Amino acid sequence: MSTELPHVIVLMTDFGLSDTYVGQMKGVMLSLSPSVQIIDLTHAISPQNIAQGAFLLAKSVPFFPERSIVISVVDPGVGSSRQAIALETDKHTFLAPDNGLLTAVFQTQKIKRCVSITEERYMLTARSSTFHGRDVFSPAAAHLASGISLQELGKTIDPADCIKIPIPECHSSDNGQSWSGSIIYTDSFGNLVTSLDSKHFDNQKQWMVRAGNCNQIPLVTTYSDVPVQQPLAYTGSSGMIEIAVRNGNAARTLGLREGNPVTMSASDVLLENLAVR
């Protein structure tokens, strides 16, 4: 008797859950590979926001079961000439449109092989030009879970030729006394996740964050370190600096959104700069 565990397929899309799109994808996969286990990472990527999807995928990959098959669909170019790709790394297999969604995977994982998904026998026979998540990626993933090799999905391509996009970062121009970045996305609580990476900061210093009209948002450990309805900054579970309002919605309260600039400074530098004005 085989003791091999069933394959895990991880789904990440911008489809939301109000429509039937996600359910149809799962239906295709379970029809072709009934024993597969499906993890819904999220279906709440902002519509067509490839950079947000790439960021969240990068931060989530370390928590996937070994040898997961990951379908990521944020696909404003669906139906165009953009490729559908599948790549195998030393840890997982990823399927996505070739639009930069897998940028961090290319940058951080050892790529073993990469193919363009072109073999029609591993797609649905009738295919919509606007729903490759169901008609191309879902059946391809299910066939992989059932045992076909990656090479059977299509022609081998050079990973260097796949599209990469800039991933939001933070920068310092004064030897780490202050950092600049941007808001990457707003989570469901209204917390603002920024590109300020906590690994760069000296935790022996007191830091202040500036965003929008808020000049001094303190960097603290957790929500209870400030009074109710007061803004705070903290290191989120992804390791990035987040801005919140205790028991409130930071995006609404502060009037901030993705793409807005943020800065973070050691408090003595910030106060000195404020005194000059």
matplotlib code that plots the C-alpha trace (Angstrom):
import matplotlib.pyplot as plt

x = [0.0, 1.4, 2.1, 2.7, 0.8, -1.6, -0.3, -1.1, -2.2, -2.0, -4.2, -3.6, -5.8, -7.5, -10.8, -12.5, -15.2, -18.4, -18.3, -18.0, -14.5, -12.6, -15.2, -14.9, -11.1, -11.4, -14.0, -11.6, -8.8, -10.8, -12.4, -8.9, -7.1, -9.7, -7.2, -5.5, -5.6, -6.2, -5.1, -6.7, -3.8, -5.9, -8.3, -8.2, -5.3, -6.3, -7.6, -4.8, -2.2, 0.7, 3.2, 1.0, 0.6, 4.3, 5.1, 2.5, 3.5, 7.2, 6.2, 4.0, 6.2, 8.2, 5.0, 3.9, 4.2, 7.2, 6.6, 3.4, 2.0, 1.3, -1.1, -0.9, -3.4, -3.3, -3.6, -4.5, -3.0, -5.2, -6.0, -3.0, 0.3, 1.7, 2.9, 1.5, 4.5, 5.3, 8.6, 10.0, 12.3, 14.2, 11.2, 7.9, 6.3, 4.7, 2.2, 1.4, 1.1, 4.4, 3.9, 6.2, 4.1, 6.9, 9.6, 10.6, 10.5, 13.1, 15.2, 15.2, 14.7, 16.9, 15.1, 15.4, 13.3, 10.9, 8.3, 5.7, 2.4, 1.4, 0.4, -3.4, -4.1, -3.3, -5.8, -9.6, -10.9, -13.1, -11.1, -12.3, -10.0, -10.6, -10.4, -7.1, -7.2, -9.9, -9.0, -5.2, -3.6, -6.1, -6.0, -2.2, -1.7, -4.1, -2.2, 1.1, -0.5, -1.5, 2.1, 3.0, 6.4, 6.8, 8.3, 5.1, 3.3, 5.1, 8.4, 11.4, 12.2, 15.0, 14.1, 16.2, 13.7, 10.7, 9.3, 10.5, 9.1, 10.5, 9.6, 9.0, 12.1, 13.3, 16.4, 18.7, 20.8, 22.3, 23.9, 20.7, 19.6, 16.5, 14.7, 12.3, 9.8, 6.1, 2.8, 2.5, -1.1, -3.9, -5.0, -8.6, -8.2, -7.1, -3.5, -1.0, 1.8, 4.9, 8.2, 10.2, 11.9, 12.6, 15.8, 17.5, 16.7, 18.7, 16.2, 18.2, 17.0, 13.6, 12.1, 9.3, 7.4, 6.1, 3.3, 0.9, 0.0, 1.2, 4.7, 5.4, 4.0, 5.9, 7.4, 6.2, 5.8, 2.1, -1.3, -1.7, 1.4, -0.6, -4.0, -7.2, -7.7, -4.0, -1.8, 1.2, 3.8, 5.1, 6.8, 4.2, 4.2, 5.9, 8.8, 7.7, 6.8, 3.0, 1.0, -2.2, -4.7, -5.5, -9.0, -9.5, -8.8, -5.5, -6.3, -9.5, -8.3, -5.0, -6.2, -3.4, -3.3, -0.9, 1.9, 2.0, 5.5, 6.6, 9.8, 11.2, 13.8, 15.7, 13.8, 16.8, 17.2, 13.5, 13.3, 16.4, 14.9, 11.6, 13.4, 15.1, 11.7]
y = [0.0, 3.4, 5.8, 8.8, 11.9, 13.6, 16.7, 20.1, 22.8, 26.4, 29.0, 32.8, 35.0, 38.4, 36.8, 37.5, 35.1, 36.9, 35.1, 31.5, 31.7, 30.1, 27.3, 26.5, 26.2, 23.8, 21.8, 21.3, 20.3, 17.8, 16.3, 15.5, 14.7, 13.8, 13.3, 16.7, 19.0, 22.7, 25.6, 29.0, 31.4, 34.4, 35.5, 39.2, 40.5, 44.0, 43.5, 43.3, 44.3, 42.1, 43.8, 43.1, 39.5, 39.0, 40.5, 38.4, 35.2, 35.8, 36.3, 33.2, 30.6, 29.6, 28.3, 26.0, 22.2, 20.7, 20.1, 22.2, 23.1, 26.8, 28.5, 32.3, 34.1, 37.9, 38.3, 41.6, 40.2, 37.1, 36.2, 38.1, 36.8, 36.5, 33.0, 30.7, 29.3, 26.6, 26.3, 23.8, 24.9, 22.9, 23.4, 23.8, 24.0, 27.3, 28.0, 31.6, 34.0, 35.3, 38.9, 39.3, 37.6, 35.1, 37.7, 36.9, 33.1, 33.6, 35.8, 33.6, 30.0, 27.6, 27.0, 23.5, 23.8, 26.2, 25.6, 27.5, 25.7, 24.8, 21.2, 21.2, 17.7, 19.1, 22.0, 22.0, 21.2, 24.3, 27.3, 30.8, 33.7, 35.4, 32.5, 30.7, 30.1, 27.5, 26.4, 26.3, 26.6, 24.4, 21.4, 21.7, 21.7, 18.7, 16.7, 17.5, 16.3, 13.1, 12.4, 13.9, 15.6, 19.4, 18.9, 17.3, 20.6, 22.3, 23.6, 24.4, 28.1, 30.0, 31.5, 34.5, 35.4, 35.4, 38.8, 40.3, 43.4, 45.8, 44.7, 47.6, 48.2, 50.7, 52.9, 54.9, 57.9, 58.6, 55.4, 53.9, 56.9, 57.2, 55.1, 55.7, 53.3, 53.1, 51.5, 48.2, 47.3, 47.6, 44.5, 43.7, 45.5, 48.7, 48.2, 49.6, 47.2, 49.1, 48.2, 49.3, 46.0, 45.6, 43.7, 47.0, 48.8, 49.0, 47.9, 49.8, 53.1, 54.7, 55.1, 57.3, 56.8, 59.6, 59.0, 61.5, 64.2, 62.1, 63.2, 61.1, 57.7, 55.7, 52.3, 50.1, 46.4, 45.9, 47.6, 47.9, 50.1, 53.2, 54.5, 53.5, 55.2, 56.4, 55.5, 53.2, 51.4, 47.9, 45.0, 42.8, 39.0, 39.4, 41.3, 44.5, 47.7, 48.2, 51.3, 50.8, 52.7, 50.8, 49.5, 51.5, 51.5, 53.3, 53.6, 55.5, 57.5, 58.6, 58.8, 56.7, 54.0, 51.8, 53.7, 56.6, 57.3, 56.6, 57.4, 56.1, 57.9, 57.5, 59.9, 62.2, 62.7, 63.3, 65.8, 67.6, 67.9, 69.2, 71.8, 73.2, 73.9]
z = [0.0, -0.9, 2.0, -0.3, 1.0, -1.4, -3.2, -1.9, -4.3, -3.0, -4.7, -4.8, -7.0, -7.2, -8.0, -4.6, -3.3, -4.4, -7.8, -8.7, -10.2, -7.3, -6.9, -10.6, -10.4, -7.4, -9.3, -12.2, -10.0, -7.9, -11.0, -12.4, -9.1, -6.4, -3.6, -3.9, -0.9, -1.6, 0.4, -0.3, 0.4, -0.6, -3.2, -2.1, -4.0, -5.2, -8.8, -11.3, -8.7, -9.8, -7.4, -4.4, -5.5, -5.9, -2.5, -0.7, -2.5, -1.5, 2.2, 2.2, 0.4, 3.5, 5.2, 2.4, 2.8, 1.0, -2.7, -2.9, -6.3, -6.2, -8.7, -8.7, -10.9, -11.1, -14.8, -16.4, -19.7, -19.9, -23.5, -24.9, -26.1, -22.6, -21.7, -19.1, -17.3, -14.8, -13.0, -10.6, -7.8, -5.2, -2.9, -4.9, -8.3, -9.4, -12.2, -13.1, -16.0, -17.1, -16.0, -13.0, -10.4, -9.8, -9.6, -6.0, -6.7, -9.5, -7.2, -4.1, -5.1, -7.0, -10.4, -11.7, -14.9, -16.4, -19.2, -21.2, -20.7, -24.3, -24.3, -24.9, -23.6, -20.1, -20.5, -20.7, -24.2, -24.3, -23.1, -22.4, -23.5, -20.1, -17.5, -17.8, -14.1, -14.6, -18.2, -18.2, -14.7, -12.8, -15.1, -15.5, -11.7, -11.3, -13.9, -12.1, -8.8, -10.6, -11.6, -15.0, -15.2, -15.7, -19.1, -20.4, -20.0, -22.8, -24.2, -22.0, -21.6, -20.1, -16.7, -17.6, -20.3, -18.0, -16.9, -13.7, -12.0, -9.4, -5.9, -3.5, -1.3, 1.3, 0.9, 3.2, 2.2, 5.6, 6.8, 8.2, 10.3, 8.2, 5.5, 2.8, 1.2, 0.3, 1.2, -0.6, 0.3, 2.9, 4.7, 5.7, 9.0, 7.3, 8.4, 6.0, 5.1, 3.9, 2.1, 5.2, 6.2, 9.9, 9.3, 8.4, 11.7, 14.9, 17.5, 20.2, 18.8, 19.0, 15.6, 14.2, 11.0, 8.8, 6.4, 4.9, 7.5, 10.4, 11.2, 14.4, 14.4, 17.1, 16.3, 19.1, 19.8, 19.6, 19.5, 23.3, 23.5, 22.4, 23.5, 21.7, 18.3, 18.2, 15.2, 15.7, 13.7, 14.4, 12.8, 11.2, 10.9, 7.5, 9.0, 7.3, 9.1, 9.3, 10.2, 12.2, 14.4, 17.6, 17.4, 14.2, 10.4, 9.6, 5.8, 6.5, 9.5, 8.0, 4.4, 3.0, 0.3, -1.6, -3.4, -0.8, 0.4, 4.0, 5.9, 9.1, 11.2, 14.4, 16.8, 17.5, 13.7, 13.2, 16.1, 14.9, 11.4, 12.8, 14.9, 11.8, 10.1]

ax = plt.figure().add_subplot(projection="3d")
ax.plot(x, y, z, "-o")
ax.set_aspect("equal")
plt.show()
